[in-house]
Amino acid sequence: MVDANSGILRINLHQVKELDAKKSMAGKWSPYAEVLLNNRRVLKSKIIKRSNNPVWEETVEVFVPDITTASVKIQIRDDRGMAADPHIGHWEQNLVTALAEGNVKKIDWHSVRGNTTGKLKTTFGWRPITLCLLCALDEFS
């Protein structure tokens, strides 16, 4: 599955379904998602107003220097126009496991944890890259 420790990670953020409406202010959330790689935000989705089943279909590609130490976290927040929008829920996992579950076990729905219930759909792709600093230096000599 993983041929090199460094590579390009593609994260496809599809949708969330069945967010718990009882905990929202008006029975409907205005959710958006933040995708974090090693606690650094790499994607903030668009806001879907008044929906407990938002569909985003957004993609980001990012370089990962070492997959063995990388983790991915997706936070779902409610847009209220505040400095810190309330946390609805999240899903997180180390990257090696996330890729194995998606590519080998074909699992792309994940349970949302935290303040609410729901299911998050994502898919991941991995393109290994072999880095060779000495090879690059030889080209310049």
Disulfide bonds with the S-S distance in Angstrom:
Cys132-Cys135 2.18
